[in-house]
Amino acid sequence: EAGVTQFPSHSVIEKGQTVTLRCDPISGHDNLYWYRRVMGKEIKFLLHFVKESKQDESGMPNNRFLAERTGGTYSTLKVQPAELEDSGVYFCASSFDRRNTGELFFGEGSRLTVL
Amino acid sequence: AQSVAQPEDQVNVAEGNPLTVKCTYSVSGNPYLFWYVQYPNRGLQFLLKYITGDNLVKGSYGFEAEFNKSQTSFHLKKPSALVSDSALYFCAVRDKGSGNTGKLIFGQGTTLQVKP
């Protein structure tokens, strides 16, 4: 069974440009989460989808970030326009756990560098 | 406010020695606690969790963690470290304010270095 896959693994862009990160969760996992780790600090929650619906987007930093999960399968996270402080590693995670106990399956992350 | 603290940026141990990676938490009520590990160039991987029951929780790869409510701690332990245990370890607690979801609050991570 394939795990959570993320693309690209590393993206280097200039300030003001746009980047779209993609996450393919494990097949059948209704829950999809985006997290971010900036500058070696703690990993912070960005948002949570249940199927195609945004359950919680309280962690999204600002309106330059847009997440979608059309059809309830893969998800994209777009940053437009990117700023220097957006640099970090963006993790996607999924789970099937209907009790949502917090046992998540993570992808390898997409490292974003904004110059 | 809910939070998780990992007081050590790095822990160094010799192979074969016991290891402890520390974690303390701040959350009201009974916490759901987790340890995740990130090996180089890999995603985070679930190690173990505490929800209720026995305070000593056993997980993958011979790791265990002890829930201590009075000290609000959930330290990760292993009796005999392996070089292959070298990785980045994250402690996390489920965000109780979000209701019944998998939204986690993570600590800043501790790098474990096991030397031969």
Interface residues (C-beta under 8 A of the other chain):
Chain A: G3 V4 N31 Y33 Y35 G40 K41 E42 I43 K44 F45 H48 Q55 D56 S58 F91 A93 S95 D97 R99 N100 T101 G102 E103 L104 F105 F106 G107 E108 G109
Chain B: V4 Y32 F34 Y36 N41 R42 G43 L44 Q45 F46 K49 I51 F90 A92 R94 D95 S98 N100 T101 G102 K103 L104 I105 F106 G107 Q108 G109
